[in-house]
Every structure is written in C-alpha cells, then in structure tokens.
C-alpha cells in the first residue's frame, strides 16, 4: 500500500495534519493510530474524563509510568496519555491556553526561526472557532470549537473572588492581551449545534468531519513499529495490524506524531538516535542523532484538596453520584450543566517574583477532590487546587526499555533535579494556600487533606511525597540548529530526507500553560510547510 504521506500517530497533531493535507484531493494520506476511533461517550462527555485519567482501567489511556524519581522520594510518576483518535485531547480537561507570547519569541531565540509570537499567531487564529467572535487575538471560523463554560459552579467564581482578596486581578481571557490574573478557563467544547456541550477533541474538530474523503485512509488499532529507510531517506512505515506486520510506502514523506514519548521511541527503534542508547539495545545505528529523547520537560504539579460541607461540588458518595446521574441526563438534552464541566473550571497565572517579565506559576482549580490522578478515591464532597512551575529548569530523557516496539518507553522527567524548580514550587504553593484560605471560599472549606505545618521543611516534604505531572511533556525532538537539535525549524529530521516530526516533542522549551492548543498550532503550520514542499 502506497500513499503520498504516512502519519504515525492520530493524536492532536496527527488529526490536524491528516485533515489539512487531504484538503488537496490530489494528495493521499494514511493515518496510523494504535487506539480506537475516539467517539465513545466517555470521550464526548466532558465530566467522564474522571473515568479515563487514572488508567484504572486503561480506557483510552496508555497509562505510562516514569522511572523512580530521586527528587520525589524515589517514587515512579504516572503519565496518562490518550490512546484514541484525538490523542490526549480525548482525555484532557479541554482547557484552551496558548501560553505567553514571550514563550514563542524564546523559541525563535533558541534557533526555531519562524516560530516567534508574530509568526505563530495566525496559525492559532486559523485553528480557533471561538464563540466570543473574531478579534485581533482570536479566530472565530476555525475547526477547533472554543467557548466559555456554560454553567461554571459557584465555587469556581468564589475562587476568582478569593484571588481578588489576595490582590490578584480577575482576568476574563488568559489568551488575551495579558495572561496574568485569575479567572475561568475557556474550553475546547462544541458550543452550538447538535454536539453542543460535547468535548471538541482534535479528532472531533478536524478528523471525524474528513473521514469520508477518498484520499484519506485511517487505520485504528494499528501500531507503528519502525520507520522504513533507504539509506538516509524515509520510504515508509512498518506497522502491526490485526496481528501481522504490514509495510506501508510513502511517496513523499513519513510524519511522526506520536508525542513526546512515542516519537523519540519510534525514531530510536528505527536506528535514529543516540549511538550509546541504540547499541545498548542492539539496534543498528542508521543515523546518529544524539538529541533524540533528550530535553524532556514537564510541568510538575502540587495539589491541595479540601472536603466541603456544601453539596454544590463533586463527590463520589451516593448523593454526589445521584447528582452526577441527573446532570448526565440533563446534559444529553441540553449540552449544559455539570456534565459539560471541565472540572478544572478556574485558574490563575501568577508570578512568584514581581520582578519577572511573565507568570511562572499556573493554578488549576478543580470542583472535586483529586488525589494521585484520581487513583486514590475519596467519597467526600470537596474541591482541589493545583500549582505548577511553568518553565522548569530540570531536564529529563526518554529512552528505550528494550527493542520491542510494544514495550513502553523509558521515561525519566528528572523532576526537581534543578533546585530552582523546588524553590519556585514552594513559592507557588504558598500563594495557592493563601488564596484557598481567603474569605470567599469559607462556605465550602472543610477539612484539608495532607495538612502541613507552616515550615518550609514540611511543605518541601509534602511536595516530594505527592507532587507529580500535570500532563504536559514536551521537547524530546526539539527544533533548532545545534548538535542536539533533532528537527530543523521546518520540523524535518536532521540528516534524514522525507521524515518530519510534528507534535509537542519539537518544542524547544515548555510554554507557560497547557500544551494542547500549541500542539494544534504546530500542526496547522506544519501542514502548510509540508504542502508547500510537496508543490515545490
């Protein structure tokens, strides 16, 4: 089977690429995805993200783990990643956040020319279909449906008021002229039509409407095992489907969109990567590229949770579950209410030091109790707040556990290896604690889980005992020109013709916010680069 383009990975980037490239009827595309079609009720109903994120059971979730982390008392971290068309946009909290404009100017300064803020903004606008309408900073006609939450709970508005009591200004738009402040997140959710209130994953936005195109082939339940190479040119992809291997041929390009864990893994399995890593697993070195799997960055997150005497939050007790069932029935009729909630309804972007030029902390305020990625359940009604360090200095790696394509990669975020990250996280936890103790949240505030005394030592011990990812790994196939860059600014793998990487792994540095919207932007621009190269 031969196609013009073969895309390995049907996550956020892969869905965008498959849709945009097949807008040209003369181009044929094959998209490979290990998971399912991404249309189940668990994915479409926003509140049901709680059934997927824990990985117990593994519903649309790779449910990966890190190696033991010395900075976290030797604990193995949990890394949920989406396994369905739409990738992690099928199991995330739907928050539409781009990061700070300075993040993209920093990319350009690090060697990613053409990825500065002024250059990437048009691609954000092209993707976005914001219910608020068009403006200089928002698009209204893009496939990705973005809108305000239909009925945020009163406690989320109280959180914004509590931040105001702490001299943190309200911000109605984290993607507006100024990122700093507290507010309610906009979400990637259908805001009109028959799908109103459903999750707008990248698959629902881009791919599902394109599935009938005769020039698009989508293979689900199919795993990419190796890039086929003729010398230093990619010629296709070896996949496993229904228990047998199939060789797919690409006339123009192979595009790897398996995310910050899967993309470096596939490159290394194909003989592209650090020589020592490949030889350790007896993989022939086709092209030594030492940066593959390096530069892993992720948002380390610390959470505080409280029980609540009020019932207008989420709880897993019988009364709370009954409320959820009623909310589910209402959502099926109207697309609104608690079942449409992202659960992480409120948030804030803050500076740990007023002298900083941009926020370095992010808060996520959740209308239920979250403990260990919902792997430890509590029956009580309650709420939680998370804080993460937006631009960590710690760097980790992704490698191979063994040469078996079906094995999970070896993930080492190296959390808190740089002491500056711990210092910033402590400052963020202090600010978060002050907000949660403010008067507007008093009617909801009950017993605190994992209380600590006021000392830095106790807080640091709590962070090391409980902190973990908030699901934003990037950087393992970063773009640039230096010897450790994996891709050039056109996202072509350095030294291999006909091969690109398009996903969050190409980010030189982690953006100051959630990573789904930036990943979709990257794919929008990449589709244009790929189409232009095909016409040349």
PyMOL commands that set and color helices and strands:
alter all, ss='L'
color gray80, all
select helices_A, chain A and resi 12-21+41-44+46-51+70-72+87-90+101-109+117-127+154-165+202-210+259-269+275-280+318-334+338-340+419-436+439-444+456-466+504-506+516-535
alter helices_A, ss='H'
color red, helices_A
select strands_A, chain A and resi 2-8+29-32+64-69+75-79+128-130+144-147+181-184+187-188+216-219+222-230+233-241+244-256+272-273+287-288+300-307+344-350+361-366+382-389+397-399+410-412+468-469+499-501
alter strands_A, ss='S'
color yellow, strands_A
deselect
rebuild
show_as cartoon
